[in-house]
Amino acid sequence: MTPDPERPFESVDEFDWIERCLTPLAQGAPEALGLLDDAAVIPTRPGFDLVISKDALVEGVHFLASDPLDEVARKLLRVNLSDLAAKGAEPYGYFLAAAWPARHRWAARAAFVRGLADDQNHFGLKLFGGDTVSTPGPFTASLTILGWVPQGRMVPRGGAITADVVLVSGAIGDGCLGLEAAQGGLSGLTEADRTFLISRYRRPHPRTSLAALLRIHAHAAADISDGLIADAGRIATASSHQIDLDLDLMPLSDPAARWLALQADPRAARLRLAAGGDDYEIICTAPAAEVSVFIAAAAALGVSLTPIGHVGPGRGVVVRDQGAVLAIERAGYRHA
């Protein structure tokens, strides 16, 4: 019998919750041991390396308290999938930890599970285990994701070399604009544009389809979670090189371009988009001789790649806009 959706969760046994809601997410995977144990068993895969990444979402920091919990679940999976994609890895499975406030009753938790179920099926994942606890604080969920990459072929942050071209996937800036729209801002845009941007903030598109191409063409890669400039800086630091970015080449969605057209200072606005974060696109570097093939192959998969800079000797990131070098006060989101 399904519990009353408004039933206080304290009255539900933890193991009943696991059996009813989480065990179906394991989909019978032998690694999960039916979610009846405190561990999972991950088999080796000859010729492959296991890639492991972890991200957490905290209410009020990474999503709004008003965001639907099924969308929060989707975002949690997708931000982790974005990390795998940047490493050239194929998704395999995940572990989940969730800390639930008392106000989230059965219906809220069931909505979260529905979001996980829909997206894990879409991306070919299974739940292998984890933990669920109560908290007096905000809702917090953490996910550890596993993926496979052919042995020795993971794409690092630290592989960029002089004369590489810097490319980004998709469009930049939708995430930060979507957050502002979700908070009631961007009144100058149409409702359709605001809805699009909110969707991009709540439900990013991890570029998992690029994984194999990154292994072929990219020397270095990262996902853009904290902002284009900040994540370019991480590649520059790891590679001990300088990355030059041209913000006037930065790809924008149509709604973001319409927002930009309304701004009194386009240069400052482009800088804001480049430092905003929450885009979960890929930034990578590749040899100039391979760029056209790389772009065409990505386009065949339905993903745009745009050259926006180059790698050279030196350190750090230099940001230009229509030739002018910009002073960078804030490169992106900073974690505590």
Order of alpha helices (4+ residues) and beta strands (2+ residues): alpha-alpha-beta-alpha-beta-alpha-beta-beta-beta-alpha-alpha-alpha-beta-alpha-beta-alpha-alpha-beta-alpha-beta-beta-beta
